Amino acid sequence: MTPLFKRAIPAAMAAGLAVITLAACSTSASDPEASVSASSTASSSANAQAAVAAFNKNVQEELNAVGCHAGPVDGDIGPESDAAIREFQSASGLPATGEWNAATESALTKAANEGKTVCTGAPTATATASVSLTSCTATALTAQLPSGTKITSFQCADGMAAVQPKGNGAPVWLILEDDATHWTVLKDKDDPCFEKGVVPPELQGYCDGTK
């Protein structure tokens, strides 16, 4: 799911979910080379988003297959998928954080390939416990966005997160910061790029258009 979410997401997608190629900060409509570049970038971005959705759906399918109910297989990682990940982690003897990581990905793929039923009965107390508002999960991140907002992918690093909201009119990326109690939106990615050094190197590409 990293890209599930790229939630500092999977090993399969660079430790997290989606690496989406963004358009350059500015292009000139009168420059043919710039137009070709912009078209190529848009195509790459669309392909990357499709890859993210496919990855997320695969994670949801695997969770459902092993008995951890992730909800509809729609490619959107939200509270149901987060809860399913926590339940799987708890039942597998992994830290039940709800955060996607290499250990969870490896264990889930193995269980799904072996046809195992990992989650049985009602979710455990650990899996249904309140999620930390500063955890790197879709639930914690969307809690600080406008009501009803869904996110396509996200990546966390060093107390900050790059989040891609879903829907028409949504900004391309948002940068959030963990203020010790919850996530706070710092900047709209439609605004000028961050100055170098403001965000961790892992997330800088979301600010300068290289991811």
N, C-alpha and C positions, 0 to 999 in steps of 0.2 A: 504494500500500500504505500510508498513513499512514495511509487509515488503515491501509491496509496496516498499517501500523504507525503511523501518524502519526509515525514515527521522525523527528522533525523532518522529518516526512514531507511528503507531497506538496503541491504547489501546489493540486492538486485538492481536497484536504481540509484546507486551511489548513496547508500546508507540512508535513504530517506525517500521521499516520493518523487516527485516529478521535477525534472530539470527542464523548465520551459524556456525556450529561447524567446526573449523579448525584443521588440523593435528597438532600434537605436533611439537615443533621446531626441534626435531631430533628423528629418530628411527633407530634401527639396523636391517639390512636385515637378519643377521644371527640369530637373536633372535626370535624364534617362537612366543613367547608371544607378542613381539613388532609387528610382522607381523599381528597377529590376531587383535591387537589393532588398527593398521593402517587401516586394512580392515574395521573394525567396524566404525572407524572414517570417512572413505571415504563414507560408506553407509549412515551414519547419515548426512554428508554434502550434499549428493545428495538428500536425503529426505527433508532436510531443504530448499535447493534451489528450489525443486519442490513446496514446500509450499509457498515460496515467490512468485514464478511465478503465482501460483493459486490465491494468495491474490491480486496481482497486476491486474490480469485479471478481478477479481471480481469488483475491484474499477473502472476499465475502463468500464466494462459492466454497472455498476450503473450510472456512469457519462453519458454514452451514453443514457441510459434509461430515464434519467431526462432531456434530451435535451442539455446537455453540451458535445460537441463533443470532445472526448478524442482520436480520431483516431483509428487505428486498435487495436483490443483486442489481444495483443501479449505478455503481461506481462512485456514489457519494458516501464519504466516510463521516458518519455522525454519531450521535449518542448510542444507537443500537449496535453499531460496529465497534465502538469503543468498549461497550459493556461486554460484547462477545469476546473481544481480545482479552479483557481482564479475566473473564470466566475461563478462557482457554489457558491463560497463564497460570491461574490459580490451580486448575485441575492438572496442569503439567508440572507443577512444582517450581514454576518460575515466579519472580517478583510480579505481583499483580498490580502493575502500574497503569495498564491500558496504553502504554507507549509502545509503539512498534519498534522493534530492534532486530538485530541479526539472529539472536538466540530464539526469539519468538518465531521469526520467519522460518528458520531451519526446522524447529520442532513442529510447526503447523504443516509445512510441506511434507515432512516425513509421515506425520499421522494421517494426512489426507491420502498420500500415496499408498499407505498400508491399509487404508479402509477402516481405521480405528474410530470408535466413538469415544471421544475424550470427555465431553460435557454431558452429564446425565442428570435428569431431574431439574429441580429449581436451581437458579443461580445461587452460588454460595454467598455468605455474608460479605466475604472479601470482594467478590466480583460486583456486588450491588452497592458497596459502600460509596459514600460521596467522593467524587473525584476532586483532587486538589485543583484549585483554580489557577495554579501555576504549572500544572503538568503539561507536557507536550502532547496534547490530545485534541482531537477535533472539538470535543465537548468543552474543554477549558478555553480554547481559542475563540470559538463562535459565541461563547457566553459574553464576550466583550464587543461583539459586532451587533448591528441592528437586528431586531427580532426577525426571525425567519430566514436569516442569511445562511447559506450553505457554502462550504468551501470545497474546492476541487483538489487542492494539494497544499502542503505546507512543509517547511523544514525549520528545525530549531537548532540553535547553536549559542552557547555562552550567554544564556539568559535573554536571547532575542529570537524572534521567529519571523519568517517570511511566509505570508499567507496569500493564497489566490482565491478570492471570493468567486462564487458561481452566479451567473445571471447577466442579463443584458444591462448595460450601464454600470456594472460593477467595475471598480478600479482593477487594473491588471494585477498589482501586488500591493499588499499592505505590510508594513513592518511593525511588529509589536514587541514590547519589552516587558519582562517579568519584573514587577516592582515589589516583589516579595509577598504580595497578597493576591494579585491577579495580573492578567495580561493587559497592557495598555497600548492602544494604537498610537504609534509615534508619527508616522508619515504616510501619506497617500502616494503610491508609486506613480500616479499621474503627474505629481509635482516633480520639479527638478531633482536630479539624482542626489543622493547623500554625498557629503564630502567624505573622501577616503578616511578610514579609521573610525568612523562613527559606528559602523556595524562590524561584526566579526567577519573575517575573510571568507568563511563558508557562505555567508549571505550577501557579500558585496556584489556578486554577479546579478542579484535581483534588483540592485539599485542602479548599476551602470549599464544594464542591458546586455550583459554577456551570458545570462542564463534565461 
